[in-house]
Amino acid sequence: MTAIIIINWNGADDTIACLESLDRAAGDFMVVVADNGSTDNSLERITDFSSGLSIKVDVVPLGNNWGFADGNNRAIQYAAKYKPDSYMLLNNDTEVEPDFLVRIQEYRSMHPQVKILGPMIRYWYDRDRIWSCGGKLIFGSRKPYFKNEKASSLEDSPLAVSFISGCGLFVDSSLLNSDGRLLTDRFFFGEEDYEFALRMFRKGEKMAIVRKSTVYHKVGAATNSVSEKATMGRHYIYYLSRLIVAREYYNHLQFLLIRLLSYRRCVKYFIADGLSAGKARNVVRRLMKESKTRYGVSYDDFRSLIIDGSFFDTI
């Protein structure tokens, strides 16, 4: 049995649509919706809606906003009481084809050596176009496969990969840490799946995308009114988190080279976000300095970089 894990934060509409699609799905599974301290009426709406579904859904209030990684870890620890043989992390802003999980479970039963799997994830608003089909780890980063290509133009055979997005991630229960957790909780917002991929690669675990399994993702559905500071904050967190991970998995000289290669790219990003060349360089210098000493990215960092943007007022 697979425990499907969904994290909700003030996103009842998306979560309910996701559950509605799961209610039509085949396979042996149950669902845990973990609410990350929503401040609206999400918890009540999702609980009421779930009670009328044919599938088993446990709605678990986590009390606080723990972020994606820690929220999933807490939900996994809760789901462990059902003794699932696998877990499927699924973004709440996704909808699934009815056979999405059966396809993955069938592949897993025929290839027991592959313990980490993912579906082909397509854009919700352009259902033949690929948002994520896994990728491969490259020096200091990862390279996506078939990003923005049409799914109908590609083969649908399984694809060996070394990176799978946390948006739709199927893992064997044997891969949980001794404390029952799966993802590092050092990053409140993003790159936990990159760290997971590097960790699993180091352990020699195999990954594959089951391309006949399809999930649709509402990419950018809630970002139309995002401020310029929030966009800059995302870029800052993205690169800071990635560099912190690189520092852990590469040797000192490799890390220096990764930072050097990242510097110019980051400056271009921040100039494109609206900063002057001088201020963009100041921001990136601070980012590079923090990447050498920081252990992770906290909720307070997330708040100052994305929610209120106060971080950039100090530079």
N, C-alpha and C positions, 0 to 999 in steps of 0.2 A: 504493500500500500504506500502511496505517495502522499505526503503532507504538502499541500500548496500553501505558500506563505505570501500574504499580501499586507503591505504596510499602508495605512491610511493616515493622512494628516489634512484635515479640512477639505477632503475630496470625495464627499459622499456620492456625488453624481457619477464620477468616473468609477468609483469602487462598485457601486450598484450595477453599472453597465457591465463591468468585468464579471461580477458574480452571476449576472443574468446569462452571459455567454458560457460560463463554467457550468451552469445548471443544465445546459444542453450538451455538455461534453461527456464522452465515454471514458471508461477506464476506472481503475481502482484508486480512489483518492478521497481525501477530505480537505477542508479548507480552514485555515486560521487567518482571520483578519485581525491584525494587531493595530490598534488605534494609538498613534503617537501623540497623545495629549491634545487632540483637536479642541479648538476654542469655539467651534460652531456646534451645530446639532448633528454632526456626522455620526457620532456614536449611536445616538438614538435611532436615526434613520436607517443605518446599516443593520442594526440589531433587529428592527421591525421588519425590514425587507427580507433578511436572512431566514426569519422564522417561517416564511412561506415557500421556501425553496425545497426541492426534492433531495438536494445534496446536503451532506453534513457540513455546517459552517459554525465554527466557534468564533465569536467576536470577543476579543481580549483587550480591555483598556490598559494601556501601559502607563498612563498617568502623566508622563512627561514626553517631550519631543526628544527622542534618543537618536534621531538621524536614521539614515537608511541601514547602515551596517549593524549598529547596536540594536535597532528595532527588530531587524531580522533575526539576530542572535537570540533575543529574548523570546520571540515568537517560536523559534525552533526549539528552544528549551521547553517551552510550554507544550509544543506538539509532541515532544519525545515521549510523553506519557501514553500515547497511542502506539508506540513502537513501530513507526513507519520504517520501511527499508530504504526510503529515499525522500528527498525534499526538493521542492520546486519553488524557487523564488520568482515572483511574478509582480511586475509593476502594477499599481492599481489603475493606471491609465492605459491598460491594454484590454483587448478583447481577443478571444481565441476561436479557432476553428474547432468543431466538435471532436475531431480525431487527433487534436494536437498532442495530447498526453499519451494516447494509445500508441501513436507512432514512436514516441520516445521510449515508452516502456517496452515495446516490441524489440526495438534496436538494442536496448540494454540487456534484455534476456538472451539475445543472440550473440552479444559481444560483451561478456561479463568483465573483460579486461578494461573496458572503457567506462570509467566511473563518473565522468563529467560530460553532460550533454546540453545542447541548447536547441531551440527551434529556429527556423528562419523568421526573423522579425521584419515585418513590412510596415510601411506608413499606413496609418488608419485612414487618412484622407486621400491616399493614392495606393490602392491595395495591390498593385502589381509591382510597386517600386520597393526596393530593399532598403531598410534602415540599418539592420545589422544581420550579418551572416557569419559571425565570428571573425577571427583574424589570426595573425601570427605575431608572436613577440619578436621585436627587432631591438637593436641596440638602443637602450634608454627609452623605448616607447613600444607601441604596437601598431600594426598595419591592418586596417579592416579589409575584409574580402567583399567585393561586389557592392560596395556602398553606392546607393542611388541607382543601381542598375535594375532593369526589369527582370522580375523573377521568371516570367514566362519565356525569356530568352536563354535561360540557363538550364543545366541538368538538375534533376531533383535527387540525385544520389547523395548519400551521406558524405560529409566533408570533414576530413581531419583538420583540426585547428589547435592553437595553443593559447587562445584567448576567447572567452565568451562573456558577453555583456551580462551584468547583474540584473538587467531588465527581464530576462528569462533564463534562469540558470537551474539546471537539474543536477543534483549531486547524490551520490550514494551515501547512506548514513554512516558508513565506515570512515568517511573523510572528516567527520566532526572532530574537533579537538577534545581532549580529555575532559574539559569542562562543558562539553555539549555545545560549543559555539563553532561557527563556520568562518565568519569574516573578521578581519581586524577591526576593532572599534576605535582606532586612533584617528579615523577620518570621518568627520561628521557629514561631509558632503562630497562624495565622489572619490574615485580611484581605489576604492576597496576591492573592486573586481580586478583591477590591474595587479594589486598586491597578491590577491588570491591566485591569479594566473601564474605569477612568478613563483609563488610558494609551491604550487602544484607541479610546475615544470621542474623545480629543484628536486621534488620528490619522485619524479618520473611518471606522474599520472598522465593518462591519455585523455584527450578531449575530442569531441566531434559535434558537428551541427547536423541534426536530422532535418534535411531540407523539405521533407514531406510534412513536417510539423510546422504549422503556421500560426503566428501570433501577430496581431495588428497593434501598433503603438501610436498613441496620440501625441506625437513628438511636438513640443512647443505649444501645446494646447493652452497652457497657462502663462505664456511668456510674452503675449502681444503688448502688454502695457508695462513691461519691465523697464526700469530707469537705466540711464547710461551707466550710473555708478554700479548698479547691480550686475550689468554685463561685464564691466571691468572686474568686479568682485569675483564673478564666476571664473574669468580667465586667471585671476591671481590664485584662487584656490586650486584650480585645475593644475597649474604648473607647479605650485608649491607642493601639493600632495604628491604629484608624480616625481618630483625631484627628491622628496623625502624617501619615497619608496626606492628610487634608484640608488640612493646612498646606502640603503640596507642590503641591496642585492648585487651591487657592483663594487669592485675594489676602488681604492682611492683614486688612482689615475684615471680609471674609466669614468668615475663620477665627475672628476674635474672636466673631462672632455664633454660629457653629457651637459654639464652646466654651461660650458662655452658654446656648444651648439644651440642650446636653448635660449641664450641671451638675445641674439639678434631677432629670433622668431618672436620672442615675448615683446620686445620693443615695438615691432611692427603691429602686433595685436593691440597694444595699448594706444598707439597712435591712431589706428583704425577706430578705436573706441572713443576717440575725441580728445585725447591728451596731446599737449605739445610734445615735441621731440625731447626737450629737456626734462619735462616732468615724467614722460614715459621712461626715460633712462633712470631717473631717480627711483621710480616705482620698481623697476626691474632690478636695480642694485639692491634694494631692500629685500626683494623676493629671493635673490641669489644668496644674500647673507643669511636670511632665515632658513633657507634650505640646508645650510650646513649645521644648524643647531637645533632646529625644531624636531619634535618627536611625532607630531601629528597636527591635525586641524580641528579645533574645538567648536562647540556651539557658539561661544563668544566671538570667535574668529568669523564664523558664518554670519553672525548678526552684524558685526561691524563692517564686513565686506559686502554683504548682499542685501540685508534687510534695511539698514539705515545708511549705509555707505560712509559712515563716519571715518573709516580707515583712511580714505583718500584725502580727508581734510587735514590730516597731520603730515602730509608729504609735500 
